[in-house]
Amino acid sequence: MTIAIIGSGNVAGALAAGLKKAGHRVLIGARFPLSEKSIRLAAVLGEDAFCTVEAAAAGAEALIITTPAEKVPDLIPQLKDAAGKIIIDATNAIRMKPEPYPTAFHAIKALVGAEHVVKCFNTTGFENMAHPDYRGTGLDMFMAGDSQKAKELARKLALDIGFAACWDFGGDDKVELLEKLALCWINLAIMQGHGRNMAFKILKRD
Ligand SMILES: NC(=O)c1ccc[n+]([C@@H]2O[C@H](COP(=O)([O-])OP(=O)(O)OC[C@H]3O[C@@H](n4cnc5c(N)ncnc54)[C@H](OP(=O)(O)O)[C@@H]3O)[C@@H](O)[C@H]2O)c1
């Protein structure tokens, strides 16, 4: 399917490469002129994958938002064609929030008027999204939101890029909990100094 990734930084690059490898068509909705990170990503994806945010939103069946969370309100006029589409919010409002909303997920639901919004791809480092396999063991991804349709797609895309599972945290009321899980990863990996080559995996006793 055609997926628009909005933003062209670390997370965008990791997801775009995996989705392209899995056979999806990826459009990158980026600002112009292209930044250094965009130019590096264009070398991997091809320049024809790059377009305006508006064109990416119009040309894709689903969107993944990978900009800073607080920039999401600025994007709204360019996302008007996305209202009926599935929108995956991969952002974390850790330092700055998309005021007056607590997360980009809430801003998207309110300002785009989209029904099928899901939080996913926010709980681990971009390196793990690029390489979700640790010596043959697939890492786990997590998602939350009320839309079953959006969660079905998020799970499919997570598995497509190599995650072993995508655990459903629940509805819209669990979105902020998922951002807290991201903060747990940041705490261990960065603040406690364990490094970015670590990830969460759920174990279940049979
Ligand atoms: N880094 C991680 O490991 C990680 C993991 C999970 C979730 N996240 C979350 O994912 C989001 C992105 O993180 P990142 O590390 O990928 O950041 P990044 O490398 O700084 O990339 C952010 C991208 O957003 C673009 N952008 C900013 N404002 C924009 C606007 N108004 N219109 C269009 N594009 C805009 C930037 O474009 P320019 O290049 O033109 O400035 C850049 O391409 C953040 O919310 C972060 O919390 C990050």
The ligand as a Gaussian input file, in Angstrom:
#p B3LYP/6-31G(d) Opt

LIG

0 1
 N       14.516000       9.368000      17.782000
 C       13.912000       8.277000      18.261000
 O       14.561000       7.232000      18.520000
 C       12.421000       8.269000      18.452000
 C       11.781000       7.068000      18.784000
 C       10.400000       7.041000      18.920000
 C        9.664000       8.209000      18.737000
 N       10.331000       9.377000      18.444000
 C        9.499000      10.580000      18.242000
 O        9.372000      10.710000      16.819000
 C        9.374000      12.103000      16.450000
 C       10.523000      12.348000      15.478000
 O       11.765000      12.004000      16.088000
 P       13.093000      11.980000      15.187000
 O       14.171000      11.518000      16.080000
 O       12.815000      11.285000      13.893000
 O       13.271000      13.559000      14.939000
 P       14.117000      14.277000      13.774000
 O       15.189000      13.386000      13.292000
 O       14.454000      15.616000      14.324000
 O       13.038000      14.443000      12.593000
 C       11.924000      15.287000      12.715000
 C       11.415000      15.566000      11.331000
 O       10.243000      16.406000      11.448000
 C       10.333000      17.384000      10.431000
 N        9.525000      18.549000      10.735000
 C        9.619000      19.368000      11.809000
 N        8.698000      20.342000      11.718000
 C        8.020000      20.128000      10.558000
 C        6.968000      20.796000       9.896000
 N        6.372000      21.882000      10.439000
 N        6.539000      20.306000       8.698000
 C        7.120000      19.212000       8.153000
 N        8.123000      18.527000       8.732000
 C        8.561000      18.998000       9.917000
 C       11.809000      17.725000      10.357000
 O       12.045000      18.360000       9.123000
 P       13.397000      19.169000       8.807000
 O       14.435000      18.084000       8.586000
 O       13.048000      19.930000       7.587000
 O       13.679000      20.009000      10.018000
 C       12.407000      16.323000      10.446000
 O       12.431000      15.711000       9.186000
 C        9.487000      12.878000      17.764000
 O        8.182000      13.198000      18.205000
 C       10.113000      11.883000      18.721000
 O        9.753000      12.130000      20.069000
 C       11.676000       9.434000      18.290000

